[in-house]
Amino acid sequence: LPQEIIRKKRDGEVLTADEINFFIQGVANNTVSEGQIAAFAMTIFFNEMTMPERIALTCAMRDSGMVID
């Protein structure tokens, strides 16, 4: 659930690649609300992402749409 991912990051925990992928897929298919997206962005601002989280986020964003070769 998006709120559990937000809570986990808010509490300073490290997100898994699967959690990040789930959240980004929710953003891409409109199952995550604008409020949840804003809350996620705020938690990342206050609790920075680790390098593996950043890589997972970048890959999830890349893979969420059409990839042009």
PDB file of N, CA, C and O in Angstrom:
ATOM      1  N   LEU A   1       0.834  -1.193   0.000  1.00  0.00           N
ATOM      2  CA  LEU A   1       0.000   0.000   0.000  1.00  0.00           C
ATOM      3  C   LEU A   1       0.875   1.253   0.000  1.00  0.00           C
ATOM      4  O   LEU A   1       1.883   1.305   0.705  1.00  0.00           O
ATOM      5  N   PRO A   2       0.500   2.247  -0.777  1.00  0.00           N
ATOM      6  CA  PRO A   2       1.313   3.467  -0.840  1.00  0.00           C
ATOM      7  C   PRO A   2       1.537   4.115   0.524  1.00  0.00           C
ATOM      8  O   PRO A   2       2.630   4.605   0.806  1.00  0.00           O
ATOM      9  N   GLN A   3       0.510   4.119   1.370  1.00  0.00           N
ATOM     10  CA  GLN A   3       0.666   4.763   2.675  1.00  0.00           C
ATOM     11  C   GLN A   3       1.687   4.048   3.553  1.00  0.00           C
ATOM     12  O   GLN A   3       2.351   4.687   4.369  1.00  0.00           O
ATOM     13  N   GLU A   4       1.819   2.754   3.400  1.00  0.00           N
ATOM     14  CA  GLU A   4       2.827   2.013   4.166  1.00  0.00           C
ATOM     15  C   GLU A   4       4.233   2.345   3.676  1.00  0.00           C
ATOM     16  O   GLU A   4       5.162   2.443   4.477  1.00  0.00           O
ATOM     17  N   ILE A   5       4.391   2.517   2.383  1.00  0.00           N
ATOM     18  CA  ILE A   5       5.689   2.901   1.820  1.00  0.00           C
ATOM     19  C   ILE A   5       6.059   4.297   2.297  1.00  0.00           C
ATOM     20  O   ILE A   5       7.204   4.546   2.674  1.00  0.00           O
ATOM     21  N   ILE A   6       5.087   5.209   2.280  1.00  0.00           N
ATOM     22  CA  ILE A   6       5.318   6.575   2.754  1.00  0.00           C
ATOM     23  C   ILE A   6       5.690   6.558   4.233  1.00  0.00           C
ATOM     24  O   ILE A   6       6.638   7.230   4.641  1.00  0.00           O
ATOM     25  N   ARG A   7       4.949   5.795   5.039  1.00  0.00           N
ATOM     26  CA  ARG A   7       5.226   5.718   6.472  1.00  0.00           C
ATOM     27  C   ARG A   7       6.622   5.177   6.733  1.00  0.00           C
ATOM     28  O   ARG A   7       7.353   5.697   7.577  1.00  0.00           O
ATOM     29  N   LYS A   8       6.983   4.137   6.008  1.00  0.00           N
ATOM     30  CA  LYS A   8       8.293   3.514   6.195  1.00  0.00           C
ATOM     31  C   LYS A   8       9.411   4.516   5.929  1.00  0.00           C
ATOM     32  O   LYS A   8      10.353   4.621   6.714  1.00  0.00           O
ATOM     33  N   LYS A   9       9.310   5.249   4.828  1.00  0.00           N
ATOM     34  CA  LYS A   9      10.345   6.232   4.503  1.00  0.00           C
ATOM     35  C   LYS A   9      10.301   7.398   5.477  1.00  0.00           C
ATOM     36  O   LYS A   9      11.347   7.919   5.862  1.00  0.00           O
ATOM     37  N   ARG A  10       9.107   7.815   5.881  1.00  0.00           N
ATOM     38  CA  ARG A  10       8.962   8.890   6.868  1.00  0.00           C
ATOM     39  C   ARG A  10       9.688   8.543   8.165  1.00  0.00           C
ATOM     40  O   ARG A  10      10.275   9.407   8.817  1.00  0.00           O
ATOM     41  N   ASP A  11       9.636   7.269   8.522  1.00  0.00           N
ATOM     42  CA  ASP A  11      10.273   6.810   9.755  1.00  0.00           C
ATOM     43  C   ASP A  11      11.760   6.538   9.587  1.00  0.00           C
ATOM     44  O   ASP A  11      12.402   6.029  10.506  1.00  0.00           O
ATOM     45  N   GLY A  12      12.318   6.870   8.425  1.00  0.00           N
ATOM     46  CA  GLY A  12      13.751   6.754   8.201  1.00  0.00           C
ATOM     47  C   GLY A  12      14.226   5.391   7.755  1.00  0.00           C
ATOM     48  O   GLY A  12      15.429   5.135   7.720  1.00  0.00           O
ATOM     49  N   GLU A  13      13.299   4.510   7.411  1.00  0.00           N
ATOM     50  CA  GLU A  13      13.690   3.178   6.959  1.00  0.00           C
ATOM     51  C   GLU A  13      14.085   3.209   5.483  1.00  0.00           C
ATOM     52  O   GLU A  13      13.727   4.131   4.749  1.00  0.00           O
ATOM     53  N   VAL A  14      14.821   2.195   5.067  1.00  0.00           N
ATOM     54  CA  VAL A  14      15.252   2.081   3.676  1.00  0.00           C
ATOM     55  C   VAL A  14      14.197   1.299   2.904  1.00  0.00           C
ATOM     56  O   VAL A  14      13.754   0.235   3.337  1.00  0.00           O
ATOM     57  N   LEU A  15      13.799   1.842   1.755  1.00  0.00           N
ATOM     58  CA  LEU A  15      12.817   1.171   0.906  1.00  0.00           C
ATOM     59  C   LEU A  15      13.503   0.138   0.020  1.00  0.00           C
ATOM     60  O   LEU A  15      14.642   0.323  -0.409  1.00  0.00           O
ATOM     61  N   THR A  16      12.792  -0.945  -0.243  1.00  0.00           N
ATOM     62  CA  THR A  16      13.311  -1.961  -1.156  1.00  0.00           C
ATOM     63  C   THR A  16      13.016  -1.536  -2.595  1.00  0.00           C
ATOM     64  O   THR A  16      12.179  -0.665  -2.837  1.00  0.00           O
ATOM     65  N   ALA A  17      13.700  -2.150  -3.529  1.00  0.00           N
ATOM     66  CA  ALA A  17      13.438  -1.877  -4.945  1.00  0.00           C
ATOM     67  C   ALA A  17      11.999  -2.245  -5.296  1.00  0.00           C
ATOM     68  O   ALA A  17      11.365  -1.551  -6.091  1.00  0.00           O
ATOM     69  N   ASP A  18      11.478  -3.316  -4.721  1.00  0.00           N
ATOM     70  CA  ASP A  18      10.093  -3.722  -4.990  1.00  0.00           C
ATOM     71  C   ASP A  18       9.099  -2.673  -4.504  1.00  0.00           C
ATOM     72  O   ASP A  18       8.115  -2.389  -5.186  1.00  0.00           O
ATOM     73  N   GLU A  19       9.349  -2.097  -3.329  1.00  0.00           N
ATOM     74  CA  GLU A  19       8.463  -1.055  -2.807  1.00  0.00           C
ATOM     75  C   GLU A  19       8.488   0.182  -3.702  1.00  0.00           C
ATOM     76  O   GLU A  19       7.447   0.771  -3.994  1.00  0.00           O
ATOM     77  N   ILE A  20       9.675   0.562  -4.127  1.00  0.00           N
ATOM     78  CA  ILE A  20       9.806   1.725  -5.007  1.00  0.00           C
ATOM     79  C   ILE A  20       9.127   1.450  -6.341  1.00  0.00           C
ATOM     80  O   ILE A  20       8.414   2.310  -6.857  1.00  0.00           O
ATOM     81  N   ASN A  21       9.337   0.271  -6.904  1.00  0.00           N
ATOM     82  CA  ASN A  21       8.681  -0.101  -8.164  1.00  0.00           C
ATOM     83  C   ASN A  21       7.160  -0.068  -8.028  1.00  0.00           C
ATOM     84  O   ASN A  21       6.464   0.431  -8.913  1.00  0.00           O
ATOM     85  N   PHE A  22       6.651  -0.598  -6.925  1.00  0.00           N
ATOM     86  CA  PHE A  22       5.211  -0.612  -6.678  1.00  0.00           C
ATOM     87  C   PHE A  22       4.662   0.811  -6.646  1.00  0.00           C
ATOM     88  O   PHE A  22       3.625   1.095  -7.246  1.00  0.00           O
ATOM     89  N   PHE A  23       5.359   1.702  -5.947  1.00  0.00           N
ATOM     90  CA  PHE A  23       4.893   3.082  -5.834  1.00  0.00           C
ATOM     91  C   PHE A  23       4.903   3.771  -7.196  1.00  0.00           C
ATOM     92  O   PHE A  23       3.927   4.422  -7.567  1.00  0.00           O
ATOM     93  N   ILE A  24       5.987   3.635  -7.934  1.00  0.00           N
ATOM     94  CA  ILE A  24       6.097   4.295  -9.239  1.00  0.00           C
ATOM     95  C   ILE A  24       5.081   3.723 -10.225  1.00  0.00           C
ATOM     96  O   ILE A  24       4.524   4.471 -11.028  1.00  0.00           O
ATOM     97  N   GLN A  25       4.828   2.424 -10.185  1.00  0.00           N
ATOM     98  CA  GLN A  25       3.786   1.850 -11.039  1.00  0.00           C
ATOM     99  C   GLN A  25       2.424   2.442 -10.683  1.00  0.00           C
ATOM    100  O   GLN A  25       1.595   2.686 -11.559  1.00  0.00           O
ATOM    101  N   GLY A  26       2.204   2.668  -9.392  1.00  0.00           N
ATOM    102  CA  GLY A  26       0.959   3.306  -8.961  1.00  0.00           C
ATOM    103  C   GLY A  26       0.831   4.726  -9.468  1.00  0.00           C
ATOM    104  O   GLY A  26      -0.261   5.170  -9.823  1.00  0.00           O
ATOM    105  N   VAL A  27       1.946   5.440  -9.504  1.00  0.00           N
ATOM    106  CA  VAL A  27       1.945   6.793 -10.068  1.00  0.00           C
ATOM    107  C   VAL A  27       1.608   6.718 -11.557  1.00  0.00           C
ATOM    108  O   VAL A  27       0.795   7.496 -12.056  1.00  0.00           O
ATOM    109  N   ALA A  28       2.232   5.788 -12.253  1.00  0.00           N
ATOM    110  CA  ALA A  28       2.051   5.668 -13.702  1.00  0.00           C
ATOM    111  C   ALA A  28       0.631   5.260 -14.085  1.00  0.00           C
ATOM    112  O   ALA A  28       0.118   5.694 -15.116  1.00  0.00           O
ATOM    113  N   ASN A  29      -0.007   4.426 -13.260  1.00  0.00           N
ATOM    114  CA  ASN A  29      -1.358   3.971 -13.618  1.00  0.00           C
ATOM    115  C   ASN A  29      -2.459   4.664 -12.812  1.00  0.00           C
ATOM    116  O   ASN A  29      -3.602   4.206 -12.787  1.00  0.00           O
ATOM    117  N   ASN A  30      -2.105   5.767 -12.156  1.00  0.00           N
ATOM    118  CA  ASN A  30      -3.064   6.622 -11.437  1.00  0.00           C
ATOM    119  C   ASN A  30      -3.771   5.949 -10.271  1.00  0.00           C
ATOM    120  O   ASN A  30      -4.899   6.320  -9.947  1.00  0.00           O
ATOM    121  N   THR A  31      -3.136   4.964  -9.628  1.00  0.00           N
ATOM    122  CA  THR A  31      -3.723   4.376  -8.424  1.00  0.00           C
ATOM    123  C   THR A  31      -3.161   5.014  -7.163  1.00  0.00           C
ATOM    124  O   THR A  31      -3.642   4.743  -6.063  1.00  0.00           O
ATOM    125  N   VAL A  32      -2.145   5.858  -7.314  1.00  0.00           N
ATOM    126  CA  VAL A  32      -1.590   6.624  -6.203  1.00  0.00           C
ATOM    127  C   VAL A  32      -2.094   8.053  -6.367  1.00  0.00           C
ATOM    128  O   VAL A  32      -1.996   8.637  -7.446  1.00  0.00           O
ATOM    129  N   SER A  33      -2.639   8.614  -5.278  1.00  0.00           N
ATOM    130  CA  SER A  33      -3.219   9.953  -5.361  1.00  0.00           C
ATOM    131  C   SER A  33      -2.142  11.037  -5.406  1.00  0.00           C
ATOM    132  O   SER A  33      -0.983  10.796  -5.066  1.00  0.00           O
ATOM    133  N   GLU A  34      -2.545  12.228  -5.831  1.00  0.00           N
ATOM    134  CA  GLU A  34      -1.617  13.358  -5.850  1.00  0.00           C
ATOM    135  C   GLU A  34      -1.115  13.668  -4.447  1.00  0.00           C
ATOM    136  O   GLU A  34       0.045  14.041  -4.271  1.00  0.00           O
ATOM    137  N   GLY A  35      -1.979  13.516  -3.448  1.00  0.00           N
ATOM    138  CA  GLY A  35      -1.578  13.737  -2.064  1.00  0.00           C
ATOM    139  C   GLY A  35      -0.517  12.748  -1.615  1.00  0.00           C
ATOM    140  O   GLY A  35       0.418  13.115  -0.904  1.00  0.00           O
ATOM    141  N   GLN A  36      -0.657  11.492  -2.030  1.00  0.00           N
ATOM    142  CA  GLN A  36       0.332  10.481  -1.687  1.00  0.00           C
ATOM    143  C   GLN A  36       1.652  10.751  -2.395  1.00  0.00           C
ATOM    144  O   GLN A  36       2.719  10.538  -1.820  1.00  0.00           O
ATOM    145  N   ILE A  37       1.589  11.218  -3.639  1.00  0.00           N
ATOM    146  CA  ILE A  37       2.811  11.571  -4.361  1.00  0.00           C
ATOM    147  C   ILE A  37       3.517  12.712  -3.642  1.00  0.00           C
ATOM    148  O   ILE A  37       4.736  12.687  -3.479  1.00  0.00           O
ATOM    149  N   ALA A  38       2.750  13.717  -3.209  1.00  0.00           N
ATOM    150  CA  ALA A  38       3.331  14.851  -2.484  1.00  0.00           C
ATOM    151  C   ALA A  38       3.938  14.400  -1.160  1.00  0.00           C
ATOM    152  O   ALA A  38       5.022  14.851  -0.789  1.00  0.00           O
ATOM    153  N   ALA A  39       3.250  13.520  -0.450  1.00  0.00           N
ATOM    154  CA  ALA A  39       3.770  13.019   0.823  1.00  0.00           C
ATOM    155  C   ALA A  39       5.056  12.227   0.615  1.00  0.00           C
ATOM    156  O   ALA A  39       5.993  12.338   1.407  1.00  0.00           O
ATOM    157  N   PHE A  40       5.101  11.431  -0.445  1.00  0.00           N
ATOM    158  CA  PHE A  40       6.304  10.661  -0.760  1.00  0.00           C
ATOM    159  C   PHE A  40       7.469  11.599  -1.053  1.00  0.00           C
ATOM    160  O   PHE A  40       8.577  11.394  -0.559  1.00  0.00           O
ATOM    161  N   ALA A  41       7.215  12.631  -1.860  1.00  0.00           N
ATOM    162  CA  ALA A  41       8.264  13.602  -2.183  1.00  0.00           C
ATOM    163  C   ALA A  41       8.760  14.310  -0.923  1.00  0.00           C
ATOM    164  O   ALA A  41       9.958  14.553  -0.778  1.00  0.00           O
ATOM    165  N   MET A  42       7.846  14.639  -0.017  1.00  0.00           N
ATOM    166  CA  MET A  42       8.232  15.313   1.218  1.00  0.00           C
ATOM    167  C   MET A  42       9.075  14.399   2.105  1.00  0.00           C
ATOM    168  O   MET A  42      10.045  14.852   2.713  1.00  0.00           O
ATOM    169  N   THR A  43       8.716  13.123   2.185  1.00  0.00           N
ATOM    170  CA  THR A  43       9.506  12.214   3.018  1.00  0.00           C
ATOM    171  C   THR A  43      10.915  12.044   2.465  1.00  0.00           C
ATOM    172  O   THR A  43      11.874  11.915   3.225  1.00  0.00           O
ATOM    173  N   ILE A  44      11.038  12.044   1.137  1.00  0.00           N
ATOM    174  CA  ILE A  44      12.362  11.936   0.523  1.00  0.00           C
ATOM    175  C   ILE A  44      13.173  13.199   0.781  1.00  0.00           C
ATOM    176  O   ILE A  44      14.386  13.130   0.977  1.00  0.00           O
ATOM    177  N   PHE A  45      12.505  14.356   0.781  1.00  0.00           N
ATOM    178  CA  PHE A  45      13.195  15.613   1.056  1.00  0.00           C
ATOM    179  C   PHE A  45      13.779  15.603   2.470  1.00  0.00           C
ATOM    180  O   PHE A  45      14.923  16.008   2.673  1.00  0.00           O
ATOM    181  N   PHE A  46      12.998  15.143   3.441  1.00  0.00           N
ATOM    182  CA  PHE A  46      13.446  15.162   4.835  1.00  0.00           C
ATOM    183  C   PHE A  46      14.288  13.946   5.215  1.00  0.00           C
ATOM    184  O   PHE A  46      15.105  14.033   6.131  1.00  0.00           O
ATOM    185  N   ASN A  47      14.107  12.825   4.538  1.00  0.00           N
ATOM    186  CA  ASN A  47      14.870  11.599   4.808  1.00  0.00           C
ATOM    187  C   ASN A  47      15.473  11.140   3.491  1.00  0.00           C
ATOM    188  O   ASN A  47      14.859  10.379   2.742  1.00  0.00           O
ATOM    189  N   GLU A  48      16.665  11.604   3.222  1.00  0.00           N
ATOM    190  CA  GLU A  48      17.293  11.345   1.924  1.00  0.00           C
ATOM    191  C   GLU A  48      17.306   9.867   1.573  1.00  0.00           C
ATOM    192  O   GLU A  48      17.297   9.000   2.447  1.00  0.00           O
ATOM    193  N   MET A  49      17.327   9.602   0.281  1.00  0.00           N
ATOM    194  CA  MET A  49      17.386   8.230  -0.206  1.00  0.00           C
ATOM    195  C   MET A  49      18.831   7.743  -0.234  1.00  0.00           C
ATOM    196  O   MET A  49      19.759   8.513  -0.483  1.00  0.00           O
ATOM    197  N   THR A  50      18.998   6.461   0.023  1.00  0.00           N
ATOM    198  CA  THR A  50      20.309   5.843  -0.116  1.00  0.00           C
ATOM    199  C   THR A  50      20.615   5.698  -1.602  1.00  0.00           C
ATOM    200  O   THR A  50      19.726   5.843  -2.441  1.00  0.00           O
ATOM    201  N   MET A  51      21.857   5.415  -1.922  1.00  0.00           N
ATOM    202  CA  MET A  51      22.209   5.228  -3.330  1.00  0.00           C
ATOM    203  C   MET A  51      21.418   4.074  -3.965  1.00  0.00           C
ATOM    204  O   MET A  51      20.926   4.234  -5.082  1.00  0.00           O
ATOM    205  N   PRO A  52      21.275   2.912  -3.295  1.00  0.00           N
ATOM    206  CA  PRO A  52      20.452   1.852  -3.900  1.00  0.00           C
ATOM    207  C   PRO A  52      18.994   2.287  -4.114  1.00  0.00           C
ATOM    208  O   PRO A  52      18.371   1.887  -5.098  1.00  0.00           O
ATOM    209  N   GLU A  53      18.450   3.096  -3.207  1.00  0.00           N
ATOM    210  CA  GLU A  53      17.087   3.602  -3.393  1.00  0.00           C
ATOM    211  C   GLU A  53      17.020   4.527  -4.605  1.00  0.00           C
ATOM    212  O   GLU A  53      16.072   4.467  -5.387  1.00  0.00           O
ATOM    213  N   ARG A  54      18.027   5.379  -4.757  1.00  0.00           N
ATOM    214  CA  ARG A  54      18.060   6.299  -5.904  1.00  0.00           C
ATOM    215  C   ARG A  54      18.130   5.528  -7.222  1.00  0.00           C
ATOM    216  O   ARG A  54      17.459   5.868  -8.196  1.00  0.00           O
ATOM    217  N   ILE A  55      18.951   4.493  -7.228  1.00  0.00           N
ATOM    218  CA  ILE A  55      19.076   3.673  -8.436  1.00  0.00           C
ATOM    219  C   ILE A  55      17.744   2.989  -8.740  1.00  0.00           C
ATOM    220  O   ILE A  55      17.298   2.969  -9.887  1.00  0.00           O
ATOM    221  N   ALA A  56      17.112   2.427  -7.701  1.00  0.00           N
ATOM    222  CA  ALA A  56      15.821   1.756  -7.891  1.00  0.00           C
ATOM    223  C   ALA A  56      14.763   2.738  -8.383  1.00  0.00           C
ATOM    224  O   ALA A  56      13.956   2.393  -9.246  1.00  0.00           O
ATOM    225  N   LEU A  57      14.756   3.960  -7.845  1.00  0.00           N
ATOM    226  CA  LEU A  57      13.789   4.971  -8.273  1.00  0.00           C
ATOM    227  C   LEU A  57      14.017   5.355  -9.728  1.00  0.00           C
ATOM    228  O   LEU A  57      13.069   5.457 -10.507  1.00  0.00           O
ATOM    229  N   THR A  58      15.263   5.566 -10.086  1.00  0.00           N
ATOM    230  CA  THR A  58      15.590   5.929 -11.469  1.00  0.00           C
ATOM    231  C   THR A  58      15.178   4.823 -12.435  1.00  0.00           C
ATOM    232  O   THR A  58      14.586   5.096 -13.479  1.00  0.00           O
ATOM    233  N   CYS A  59      15.489   3.581 -12.090  1.00  0.00           N
ATOM    234  CA  CYS A  59      15.123   2.449 -12.956  1.00  0.00           C
ATOM    235  C   CYS A  59      13.606   2.287 -13.040  1.00  0.00           C
ATOM    236  O   CYS A  59      13.068   2.011 -14.112  1.00  0.00           O
ATOM    237  N   ALA A  60      12.915   2.458 -11.909  1.00  0.00           N
ATOM    238  CA  ALA A  60      11.456   2.333 -11.904  1.00  0.00           C
ATOM    239  C   ALA A  60      10.819   3.408 -12.771  1.00  0.00           C
ATOM    240  O   ALA A  60       9.864   3.139 -13.498  1.00  0.00           O
ATOM    241  N   MET A  61      11.345   4.622 -12.696  1.00  0.00           N
ATOM    242  CA  MET A  61      10.819   5.705 -13.527  1.00  0.00           C
ATOM    243  C   MET A  61      11.090   5.425 -15.004  1.00  0.00           C
ATOM    244  O   MET A  61      10.226   5.633 -15.855  1.00  0.00           O
ATOM    245  N   ARG A  62      12.298   4.954 -15.293  1.00  0.00           N
ATOM    246  CA  ARG A  62      12.646   4.622 -16.677  1.00  0.00           C
ATOM    247  C   ARG A  62      11.718   3.542 -17.225  1.00  0.00           C
ATOM    248  O   ARG A  62      11.255   3.631 -18.362  1.00  0.00           O
ATOM    249  N   ASP A  63      11.453   2.533 -16.418  1.00  0.00           N
ATOM    250  CA  ASP A  63      10.679   1.383 -16.876  1.00  0.00           C
ATOM    251  C   ASP A  63       9.165   1.600 -16.810  1.00  0.00           C
ATOM    252  O   ASP A  63       8.402   0.722 -17.210  1.00  0.00           O
ATOM    253  N   SER A  64       8.723   2.755 -16.311  1.00  0.00           N
ATOM    254  CA  SER A  64       7.289   2.993 -16.145  1.00  0.00           C
ATOM    255  C   SER A  64       6.595   3.400 -17.442  1.00  0.00           C
ATOM    256  O   SER A  64       5.367   3.456 -17.504  1.00  0.00           O
ATOM    257  N   GLY A  65       7.376   3.680 -18.461  1.00  0.00           N
ATOM    258  CA  GLY A  65       6.782   4.098 -19.729  1.00  0.00           C
ATOM    259  C   GLY A  65       7.505   3.467 -20.894  1.00  0.00           C
ATOM    260  O   GLY A  65       8.217   2.474 -20.739  1.00  0.00           O
ATOM    261  N   MET A  66       7.318   4.043 -22.045  1.00  0.00           N
ATOM    262  CA  MET A  66       7.967   3.539 -23.242  1.00  0.00           C
ATOM    263  C   MET A  66       9.445   3.925 -23.216  1.00  0.00           C
ATOM    264  O   MET A  66       9.790   5.077 -22.956  1.00  0.00           O
ATOM    265  N   VAL A  67      10.302   2.961 -23.484  1.00  0.00           N
ATOM    266  CA  VAL A  67      11.742   3.202 -23.529  1.00  0.00           C
ATOM    267  C   VAL A  67      12.155   3.283 -24.992  1.00  0.00           C
ATOM    268  O   VAL A  67      11.908   2.361 -25.769  1.00  0.00           O
ATOM    269  N   ILE A  68      12.779   4.387 -25.355  1.00  0.00           N
ATOM    270  CA  ILE A  68      13.221   4.591 -26.732  1.00  0.00           C
ATOM    271  C   ILE A  68      14.670   4.155 -26.842  1.00  0.00           C
ATOM    272  O   ILE A  68      15.518   4.597 -26.067  1.00  0.00           O
ATOM    273  N   ASP A  69      14.950   3.294 -27.797  1.00  0.00           N
ATOM    274  CA  ASP A  69      16.326   2.822 -28.004  1.00  0.00           C
ATOM    275  C   ASP A  69      17.122   3.826 -28.797  1.00  0.00           C
ATOM    276  O   ASP A  69      18.302   3.602 -29.069  1.00  0.00           O
TER     277      ASP A  69
END
